[in-house]
């Protein structure tokens, strides 16, 4: 028995329950035209706890057939999507602005008294 194949790719869909679609993009040189051509392969992987989301970089591992298309299992989420990070940063900025507004309102109320 050999080592099970592990693939690192980007999640392109997480709409189905407990399943993610991971896309692997590679480049090869065309045999006749000698140009660099991109190739894409999609793999369906089982995500039991639904921790991976669109845009995440994940590692998946080969397993027994789990359904008609699922042949891989999620091993780890290597890198979270930039959108999640941007959303978190925007929330922090909004909270800071909201806190400053509260402070200004309380200061104005103290001055009026």
N, CA, C and O atoms as a GROMACS GRO file, in nm:
protein
  452
    1UNK      N    1   0.083  -0.118   0.000
    1UNK     CA    2   0.000   0.000   0.000
    1UNK      C    3   0.087   0.124   0.000
    1UNK      O    4   0.179   0.136   0.080
    2UNK      N    5   0.058   0.216  -0.090
    2UNK     CA    6   0.135   0.340  -0.100
    2UNK      C    7   0.074   0.453  -0.021
    2UNK      O    8  -0.032   0.439   0.041
    3UNK      N    9   0.142   0.563  -0.023
    3UNK     CA   10   0.094   0.683   0.044
    3UNK      C   11  -0.026   0.740  -0.032
    3UNK      O   12  -0.029   0.737  -0.155
    4UNK      N   13  -0.125   0.790   0.041
    4UNK     CA   14  -0.241   0.850  -0.024
    4UNK      C   15  -0.204   0.987  -0.079
    4UNK      O   16  -0.129   1.062  -0.016
    5UNK      N   17  -0.256   1.018  -0.195
    5UNK     CA   18  -0.225   1.143  -0.263
    5UNK      C   19  -0.287   1.261  -0.190
    5UNK      O   20  -0.404   1.257  -0.152
    6UNK      N   21  -0.207   1.367  -0.170
    6UNK     CA   22  -0.257   1.491  -0.111
    6UNK      C   23  -0.246   1.603  -0.213
    6UNK      O   24  -0.147   1.613  -0.285
    7UNK      N   25  -0.350   1.686  -0.217
    7UNK     CA   26  -0.356   1.795  -0.314
    7UNK      C   27  -0.387   1.924  -0.240
    7UNK      O   28  -0.468   1.926  -0.147
    8UNK      N   29  -0.322   2.032  -0.282
    8UNK     CA   30  -0.351   2.163  -0.224
    8UNK      C   31  -0.416   2.248  -0.333
    8UNK      O   32  -0.362   2.262  -0.443
    9UNK      N   33  -0.532   2.306  -0.301
    9UNK     CA   34  -0.604   2.386  -0.398
    9UNK      C   35  -0.693   2.489  -0.330
    9UNK      O   36  -0.689   2.506  -0.209
   10UNK      N   37  -0.773   2.557  -0.411
   10UNK     CA   38  -0.860   2.664  -0.363
   10UNK      C   39  -1.005   2.618  -0.370
   10UNK      O   40  -1.047   2.558  -0.468
   11UNK      N   41  -1.081   2.646  -0.264
   11UNK     CA   42  -1.223   2.609  -0.260
   11UNK      C   43  -1.300   2.705  -0.350
   11UNK      O   44  -1.292   2.827  -0.334
   12UNK      N   45  -1.376   2.650  -0.446
   12UNK     CA   46  -1.455   2.732  -0.538
   12UNK      C   47  -1.604   2.724  -0.507
   12UNK      O   48  -1.682   2.806  -0.555
   13UNK      N   49  -1.645   2.624  -0.427
   13UNK     CA   50  -1.786   2.612  -0.391
   13UNK      C   51  -1.799   2.537  -0.260
   13UNK      O   52  -1.728   2.439  -0.234
   14UNK      N   53  -1.892   2.585  -0.176
   14UNK     CA   54  -1.922   2.514  -0.051
   14UNK      C   55  -2.074   2.511  -0.028
   14UNK      O   56  -2.120   2.507   0.086
   15UNK      N   57  -2.149   2.512  -0.137
   15UNK     CA   58  -2.295   2.521  -0.128
   15UNK      C   59  -2.360   2.392  -0.082
   15UNK      O   60  -2.459   2.396  -0.008
   16UNK      N   61  -2.308   2.278  -0.123
   16UNK     CA   62  -2.369   2.152  -0.084
   16UNK      C   63  -2.327   2.116   0.059
   16UNK      O   64  -2.215   2.146   0.099
   17UNK      N   65  -2.416   2.052   0.136
   17UNK     CA   66  -2.382   2.020   0.274
   17UNK      C   67  -2.270   1.918   0.283
   17UNK      O   68  -2.272   1.815   0.215
   18UNK      N   69  -2.171   1.947   0.367
   18UNK     CA   70  -2.056   1.859   0.396
   18UNK      C   71  -1.972   1.828   0.273
   18UNK      O   72  -1.900   1.728   0.272
   19UNK      N   73  -1.980   1.911   0.171
   19UNK     CA   74  -1.901   1.890   0.050
   19UNK      C   75  -1.842   2.023   0.005
   19UNK      O   76  -1.908   2.126   0.007
   20UNK      N   77  -1.716   2.019  -0.037
   20UNK     CA   78  -1.652   2.136  -0.097
   20UNK      C   79  -1.597   2.097  -0.232
   20UNK      O   80  -1.562   1.981  -0.256
   21UNK      N   81  -1.589   2.195  -0.321
   21UNK     CA   82  -1.530   2.172  -0.452
   21UNK      C   83  -1.398   2.247  -0.454
   21UNK      O   84  -1.394   2.369  -0.436
   22UNK      N   85  -1.289   2.173  -0.475
   22UNK     CA   86  -1.155   2.230  -0.474
   22UNK      C   87  -1.103   2.231  -0.616
   22UNK      O   88  -1.108   2.130  -0.686
   23UNK      N   89  -1.052   2.348  -0.658
   23UNK     CA   90  -0.998   2.361  -0.793
   23UNK      C   91  -0.847   2.370  -0.788
   23UNK      O   92  -0.790   2.445  -0.708
   24UNK      N   93  -0.784   2.292  -0.873
   24UNK     CA   94  -0.639   2.290  -0.883
   24UNK      C   95  -0.603   2.343  -1.021
   24UNK      O   96  -0.647   2.289  -1.122
   25UNK      N   97  -0.524   2.449  -1.025
   25UNK     CA   98  -0.486   2.509  -1.153
   25UNK      C   99  -0.337   2.486  -1.177
   25UNK      O  100  -0.255   2.512  -1.089
   26UNK      N  101  -0.304   2.437  -1.295
   26UNK     CA  102  -0.164   2.414  -1.329
   26UNK      C  103  -0.139   2.466  -1.471
   26UNK      O  104  -0.233   2.491  -1.547
   27UNK      N  105  -0.014   2.481  -1.504
   27UNK     CA  106   0.025   2.532  -1.636
   27UNK      C  107   0.118   2.431  -1.703
   27UNK      O  108   0.205   2.371  -1.639
   28UNK      N  109   0.098   2.415  -1.833
   28UNK     CA  110   0.186   2.328  -1.913
   28UNK      C  111   0.215   2.397  -2.044
   28UNK      O  112   0.143   2.488  -2.086
   29UNK      N  113   0.320   2.353  -2.108
   29UNK     CA  114   0.356   2.406  -2.238
   29UNK      C  115   0.286   2.325  -2.345
   29UNK      O  116   0.290   2.202  -2.343
   30UNK      N  117   0.221   2.394  -2.438
   30UNK     CA  118   0.150   2.325  -2.545
   30UNK      C  119   0.252   2.257  -2.636
   30UNK      O  120   0.352   2.318  -2.673
   31UNK      N  121   0.228   2.129  -2.672
   31UNK     CA  122   0.328   2.056  -2.750
   31UNK      C  123   0.358   2.116  -2.888
   31UNK      O  124   0.472   2.113  -2.933
   32UNK      N  125   0.256   2.170  -2.953
   32UNK     CA  126   0.278   2.221  -3.088
   32UNK      C  127   0.311   2.370  -3.087
   32UNK      O  128   0.406   2.413  -3.153
   33UNK      N  129   0.235   2.449  -3.014
   33UNK     CA  130   0.248   2.594  -3.020
   33UNK      C  131   0.347   2.652  -2.918
   33UNK      O  132   0.380   2.770  -2.923
   34UNK      N  133   0.392   2.568  -2.827
   34UNK     CA  134   0.493   2.607  -2.729
   34UNK      C  135   0.450   2.724  -2.639
   34UNK      O  136   0.534   2.793  -2.581
   35UNK      N  137   0.320   2.746  -2.629
   35UNK     CA  138   0.269   2.850  -2.540
   35UNK      C  139   0.232   2.788  -2.406
   35UNK      O  140   0.203   2.669  -2.397
   36UNK      N  141   0.233   2.872  -2.305
   36UNK     CA  142   0.193   2.826  -2.173
   36UNK      C  143   0.040   2.824  -2.166
   36UNK      O  144  -0.025   2.925  -2.191
   37UNK      N  145  -0.016   2.707  -2.133
   37UNK     CA  146  -0.160   2.688  -2.130
   37UNK      C  147  -0.199   2.647  -1.988
   37UNK      O  148  -0.133   2.563  -1.927
   38UNK      N  149  -0.307   2.706  -1.936
   38UNK     CA  150  -0.351   2.670  -1.801
   38UNK      C  151  -0.454   2.559  -1.808
   38UNK      O  152  -0.541   2.557  -1.896
   39UNK      N  153  -0.444   2.466  -1.714
   39UNK     CA  154  -0.536   2.356  -1.702
   39UNK      C  155  -0.599   2.360  -1.564
   39UNK      O  156  -0.533   2.395  -1.466
   40UNK      N  157  -0.727   2.325  -1.556
   40UNK     CA  158  -0.797   2.324  -1.427
   40UNK      C  159  -0.856   2.186  -1.403
   40UNK      O  160  -0.905   2.120  -1.495
   41UNK      N  161  -0.852   2.145  -1.278
   41UNK     CA  162  -0.914   2.019  -1.238
   41UNK      C  163  -0.995   2.046  -1.113
   41UNK      O  164  -0.947   2.114  -1.021
   42UNK      N  165  -1.118   1.995  -1.107
   42UNK     CA  166  -1.204   2.013  -0.990
   42UNK      C  167  -1.214   1.880  -0.916
   42UNK      O  168  -1.234   1.774  -0.976
   43UNK      N  169  -1.200   1.888  -0.784
   43UNK     CA  170  -1.212   1.771  -0.699
   43UNK      C  171  -1.319   1.798  -0.594
   43UNK      O  172  -1.323   1.905  -0.533
   44UNK      N  173  -1.405   1.700  -0.573
   44UNK     CA  174  -1.507   1.709  -0.469
   44UNK      C  175  -1.452   1.643  -0.345
   44UNK      O  176  -1.402   1.530  -0.350
   45UNK      N  177  -1.461   1.714  -0.231
   45UNK     CA  178  -1.404   1.663  -0.106
   45UNK      C  179  -1.508   1.669   0.005
   45UNK      O  180  -1.595   1.756   0.007
   46UNK      N  181  -1.495   1.575   0.099
   46UNK     CA  182  -1.585   1.569   0.214
   46UNK      C  183  -1.534   1.662   0.324
   46UNK      O  184  -1.419   1.652   0.365
   47UNK      N  185  -1.621   1.751   0.370
   47UNK     CA  186  -1.588   1.846   0.477
   47UNK      C  187  -1.689   1.824   0.589
   47UNK      O  188  -1.794   1.889   0.592
   48UNK      N  189  -1.658   1.734   0.680
   48UNK     CA  190  -1.752   1.691   0.784
   48UNK      C  191  -1.804   1.807   0.869
   48UNK      O  192  -1.924   1.817   0.892
   49UNK      N  193  -1.716   1.895   0.915
   49UNK     CA  194  -1.755   2.003   1.007
   49UNK      C  195  -1.785   2.134   0.935
   49UNK      O  196  -1.814   2.235   1.000
   50UNK      N  197  -1.779   2.134   0.803
   50UNK     CA  198  -1.807   2.252   0.720
   50UNK      C  199  -1.725   2.373   0.765
   50UNK      O  200  -1.780   2.480   0.791
   51UNK      N  201  -1.593   2.355   0.773
   51UNK     CA  202  -1.505   2.463   0.817
   51UNK      C  203  -1.443   2.540   0.700
   51UNK      O  204  -1.396   2.652   0.719
   52UNK      N  205  -1.441   2.482   0.583
   52UNK     CA  206  -1.382   2.548   0.466
   52UNK      C  207  -1.488   2.628   0.392
   52UNK      O  208  -1.603   2.586   0.380
   53UNK      N  209  -1.448   2.746   0.343
   53UNK     CA  210  -1.539   2.832   0.269
   53UNK      C  211  -1.474   2.876   0.138
   53UNK      O  212  -1.355   2.852   0.116
   54UNK      N  213  -1.552   2.940   0.053
   54UNK     CA  214  -1.504   2.981  -0.079
   54UNK      C  215  -1.384   3.073  -0.064
   54UNK      O  216  -1.386   3.168   0.015
   55UNK      N  217  -1.278   3.043  -0.140
   55UNK     CA  218  -1.158   3.125  -0.139
   55UNK      C  219  -1.048   3.072  -0.049
   55UNK      O  220  -0.934   3.115  -0.060
   56UNK      N  221  -1.080   2.978   0.041
   56UNK     CA  222  -0.980   2.921   0.130
   56UNK      C  223  -0.886   2.830   0.053
   56UNK      O  224  -0.927   2.762  -0.041
   57UNK      N  225  -0.760   2.828   0.094
   57UNK     CA  226  -0.663   2.733   0.040
   57UNK      C  227  -0.662   2.613   0.134
   57UNK      O  228  -0.639   2.628   0.254
   58UNK      N  229  -0.688   2.494   0.078
   58UNK     CA  230  -0.703   2.375   0.161
   58UNK      C  231  -0.616   2.261   0.109
   58UNK      O  232  -0.570   2.262  -0.005
   59UNK      N  233  -0.594   2.163   0.197
   59UNK     CA  234  -0.526   2.040   0.159
   59UNK      C  235  -0.628   1.928   0.171
   59UNK      O  236  -0.694   1.913   0.274
   60UNK      N  237  -0.641   1.848   0.064
   60UNK     CA  238  -0.732   1.735   0.065
   60UNK      C  239  -0.653   1.607   0.040
   60UNK      O  240  -0.546   1.609  -0.021
   61UNK      N  241  -0.708   1.495   0.088
   61UNK     CA  242  -0.640   1.367   0.075
   61UNK      C  243  -0.732   1.264   0.012
   61UNK      O  244  -0.853   1.264   0.035
   62UNK      N  245  -0.674   1.178  -0.067
   62UNK     CA  246  -0.747   1.072  -0.134
   62UNK      C  247  -0.810   0.978  -0.032
   62UNK      O  248  -0.750   0.950   0.073
   63UNK      N  249  -0.929   0.928  -0.062
   63UNK     CA  250  -0.995   0.832   0.028
   63UNK      C  251  -1.078   0.735  -0.054
   63UNK      O  252  -1.077   0.737  -0.177
   64UNK      N  253  -1.150   0.652   0.016
   64UNK     CA  254  -1.240   0.560  -0.055
   64UNK      C  255  -1.354   0.641  -0.116
   64UNK      O  256  -1.380   0.753  -0.071
   65UNK      N  257  -1.423   0.589  -0.217
   65UNK     CA  258  -1.534   0.663  -0.275
   65UNK      C  259  -1.644   0.688  -0.171
   65UNK      O  260  -1.695   0.594  -0.111
   66UNK      N  261  -1.678   0.815  -0.153
   66UNK     CA  262  -1.780   0.853  -0.056
   66UNK      C  263  -1.915   0.876  -0.122
   66UNK      O  264  -2.019   0.864  -0.057
   67UNK      N  265  -1.914   0.910  -0.250
   67UNK     CA  266  -2.037   0.926  -0.328
   67UNK      C  267  -1.998   0.913  -0.475
   67UNK      O  268  -1.889   0.867  -0.508
   68UNK      N  269  -2.089   0.952  -0.562
   68UNK     CA  270  -2.062   0.940  -0.705
   68UNK      C  271  -1.938   1.020  -0.747
   68UNK      O  272  -1.860   0.972  -0.829
   69UNK      N  273  -1.920   1.139  -0.691
   69UNK     CA  274  -1.808   1.225  -0.729
   69UNK      C  275  -1.702   1.243  -0.621
   69UNK      O  276  -1.587   1.273  -0.651
   70UNK      N  277  -1.741   1.226  -0.494
   70UNK     CA  278  -1.648   1.253  -0.384
   70UNK      C  279  -1.548   1.140  -0.366
   70UNK      O  280  -1.585   1.025  -0.340
   71UNK      N  281  -1.418   1.175  -0.381
   71UNK     CA  282  -1.311   1.078  -0.363
   71UNK      C  283  -1.201   1.131  -0.271
   71UNK      O  284  -1.097   1.068  -0.255
   72UNK      N  285  -1.225   1.247  -0.211
   72UNK     CA  286  -1.125   1.311  -0.126
   72UNK      C  287  -1.188   1.354   0.006
   72UNK      O  288  -1.310   1.370   0.016
   73UNK      N  289  -1.101   1.374   0.107
   73UNK     CA  290  -1.143   1.419   0.239
   73UNK      C  291  -1.059   1.541   0.274
   73UNK      O  292  -0.940   1.546   0.244
   74UNK      N  293  -1.121   1.640   0.337
   74UNK     CA  294  -1.050   1.760   0.380
   74UNK      C  295  -0.954   1.725   0.493
   74UNK      O  296  -0.992   1.663   0.592
   75UNK      N  297  -0.826   1.767   0.476
   75UNK     CA  298  -0.725   1.742   0.579
   75UNK      C  299  -0.707   1.867   0.665
   75UNK      O  300  -0.712   1.860   0.787
   76UNK      N  301  -0.687   1.983   0.598
   76UNK     CA  302  -0.666   2.106   0.674
   76UNK      C  303  -0.700   2.228   0.589
   76UNK      O  304  -0.697   2.223   0.466
   77UNK      N  305  -0.731   2.338   0.658
   77UNK     CA  306  -0.749   2.467   0.592
   77UNK      C  307  -0.618   2.541   0.613
   77UNK      O  308  -0.586   2.581   0.725
   78UNK      N  309  -0.543   2.561   0.504
   78UNK     CA  310  -0.410   2.619   0.513
   78UNK      C  311  -0.414   2.771   0.524
   78UNK      O  312  -0.336   2.831   0.598
   79UNK      N  313  -0.504   2.833   0.449
   79UNK     CA  314  -0.509   2.979   0.445
   79UNK      C  315  -0.653   3.022   0.427
   79UNK      O  316  -0.723   2.975   0.337
   80UNK      N  317  -0.698   3.112   0.513
   80UNK     CA  318  -0.834   3.162   0.503
   80UNK      C  319  -0.845   3.261   0.387
   80UNK      O  320  -0.745   3.321   0.346
   81UNK      N  321  -0.965   3.278   0.336
   81UNK     CA  322  -0.989   3.367   0.223
   81UNK      C  323  -0.966   3.512   0.263
   81UNK      O  324  -0.989   3.550   0.377
   82UNK      N  325  -0.921   3.593   0.169
   82UNK     CA  326  -0.898   3.734   0.194
   82UNK      C  327  -1.027   3.807   0.224
   82UNK      O  328  -1.027   3.905   0.299
   83UNK      N  329  -1.138   3.762   0.167
   83UNK     CA  330  -1.267   3.827   0.190
   83UNK      C  331  -1.303   3.823   0.337
   83UNK      O  332  -1.352   3.921   0.392
   84UNK      N  333  -1.280   3.707   0.403
   84UNK     CA  334  -1.310   3.695   0.545
   84UNK      C  335  -1.227   3.794   0.626
   84UNK      O  336  -1.277   3.858   0.718
   85UNK      N  337  -1.100   3.807   0.590
   85UNK     CA  338  -1.012   3.898   0.661
   85UNK      C  339  -1.057   4.042   0.639
   85UNK      O  340  -1.060   4.121   0.734
   86UNK      N  341  -1.093   4.077   0.516
   86UNK     CA  342  -1.140   4.213   0.487
   86UNK      C  343  -1.269   4.245   0.562
   86UNK      O  344  -1.284   4.355   0.615
   87UNK      N  345  -1.360   4.149   0.568
   87UNK     CA  346  -1.486   4.170   0.638
   87UNK      C  347  -1.458   4.192   0.787
   87UNK      O  348  -1.519   4.279   0.849
   88UNK      N  349  -1.367   4.113   0.844
   88UNK     CA  350  -1.333   4.130   0.985
   88UNK      C  351  -1.271   4.267   1.011
   88UNK      O  352  -1.302   4.332   1.111
   89UNK      N  353  -1.184   4.311   0.921
   89UNK     CA  354  -1.122   4.443   0.936
   89UNK      C  355  -1.228   4.554   0.928
   89UNK      O  356  -1.223   4.649   1.006
   90UNK      N  357  -1.322   4.541   0.835
   90UNK     CA  358  -1.428   4.641   0.823
   90UNK      C  359  -1.513   4.647   0.950
   90UNK      O  360  -1.551   4.755   0.994
   91UNK      N  361  -1.543   4.531   1.009
   91UNK     CA  362  -1.620   4.528   1.133
   91UNK      C  363  -1.544   4.599   1.246
   91UNK      O  364  -1.603   4.675   1.323
   92UNK      N  365  -1.413   4.575   1.254
   92UNK     CA  366  -1.333   4.640   1.358
   92UNK      C  367  -1.335   4.791   1.341
   92UNK      O  368  -1.349   4.864   1.439
   93UNK      N  369  -1.322   4.838   1.217
   93UNK     CA  370  -1.324   4.982   1.190
   93UNK      C  371  -1.459   5.040   1.229
   93UNK      O  372  -1.465   5.147   1.291
   94UNK      N  373  -1.567   4.971   1.193
   94UNK     CA  374  -1.701   5.019   1.228
   94UNK      C  375  -1.719   5.026   1.379
   94UNK      O  376  -1.777   5.121   1.431
   95UNK      N  377  -1.670   4.924   1.450
   95UNK     CA  378  -1.681   4.924   1.597
   95UNK      C  379  -1.604   5.041   1.657
   95UNK      O  380  -1.654   5.107   1.748
   96UNK      N  381  -1.483   5.067   1.606
   96UNK     CA  382  -1.404   5.180   1.657
   96UNK      C  383  -1.476   5.312   1.633
   96UNK      O  384  -1.480   5.398   1.721
   97UNK      N  385  -1.532   5.328   1.514
   97UNK     CA  386  -1.605   5.451   1.484
   97UNK      C  387  -1.727   5.464   1.574
   97UNK      O  388  -1.760   5.573   1.621
   98UNK      N  389  -1.794   5.353   1.598
   98UNK     CA  390  -1.913   5.354   1.683
   98UNK      C  391  -1.876   5.392   1.827
   98UNK      O  392  -1.948   5.468   1.892
   99UNK      N  393  -1.762   5.339   1.875
   99UNK     CA  394  -1.715   5.373   2.010
   99UNK      C  395  -1.681   5.522   2.020
   99UNK      O  396  -1.713   5.586   2.121
  100UNK      N  397  -1.617   5.578   1.918
  100UNK     CA  398  -1.582   5.719   1.917
  100UNK      C  399  -1.709   5.805   1.920
  100UNK      O  400  -1.714   5.907   1.990
  101UNK      N  401  -1.810   5.764   1.844
  101UNK     CA  402  -1.938   5.837   1.844
  101UNK      C  403  -2.000   5.837   1.983
  101UNK      O  404  -2.052   5.938   2.029
  102UNK      N  405  -1.995   5.722   2.050
  102UNK     CA  406  -2.051   5.713   2.185
  102UNK      C  407  -1.976   5.806   2.280
  102UNK      O  408  -2.038   5.874   2.362
  103UNK      N  409  -1.842   5.809   2.269
  103UNK     CA  410  -1.762   5.896   2.355
  103UNK      C  411  -1.798   6.043   2.332
  103UNK      O  412  -1.810   6.120   2.427
  104UNK      N  413  -1.815   6.081   2.207
  104UNK     CA  414  -1.850   6.220   2.175
  104UNK      C  415  -1.986   6.257   2.233
  104UNK      O  416  -2.005   6.367   2.284
  105UNK      N  417  -2.081   6.165   2.224
  105UNK     CA  418  -2.216   6.190   2.276
  105UNK      C  419  -2.211   6.206   2.428
  105UNK      O  420  -2.275   6.295   2.483
  106UNK      N  421  -2.134   6.120   2.495
  106UNK     CA  422  -2.125   6.131   2.641
  106UNK      C  423  -2.055   6.260   2.683
  106UNK      O  424  -2.094   6.322   2.783
  107UNK      N  425  -1.953   6.303   2.608
  107UNK     CA  426  -1.884   6.428   2.639
  107UNK      C  427  -1.979   6.548   2.621
  107UNK      O  428  -1.979   6.640   2.703
  108UNK      N  429  -2.060   6.546   2.515
  108UNK     CA  430  -2.156   6.654   2.492
  108UNK      C  431  -2.261   6.658   2.604
  108UNK      O  432  -2.303   6.766   2.647
  109UNK      N  433  -2.302   6.542   2.650
  109UNK     CA  434  -2.401   6.534   2.758
  109UNK      C  435  -2.343   6.591   2.887
  109UNK      O  436  -2.414   6.658   2.962
  110UNK      N  437  -2.216   6.564   2.915
  110UNK     CA  438  -2.151   6.616   3.035
  110UNK      C  439  -2.139   6.769   3.028
  110UNK      O  440  -2.159   6.839   3.128
  111UNK      N  441  -2.108   6.819   2.909
  111UNK     CA  442  -2.093   6.965   2.891
  111UNK      C  443  -2.226   7.036   2.911
  111UNK      O  444  -2.231   7.147   2.964
  112UNK      N  445  -2.336   6.972   2.868
  112UNK     CA  446  -2.468   7.033   2.883
  112UNK      C  447  -2.512   7.041   3.029
  112UNK      O  448  -2.586   7.131   3.067
  113UNK      N  449  -2.465   6.947   3.110
  113UNK     CA  450  -2.504   6.945   3.253
  113UNK      C  451  -2.432   7.052   3.323
  113UNK      O  452  -2.450   7.070   3.444
   0.00000   0.00000   0.00000
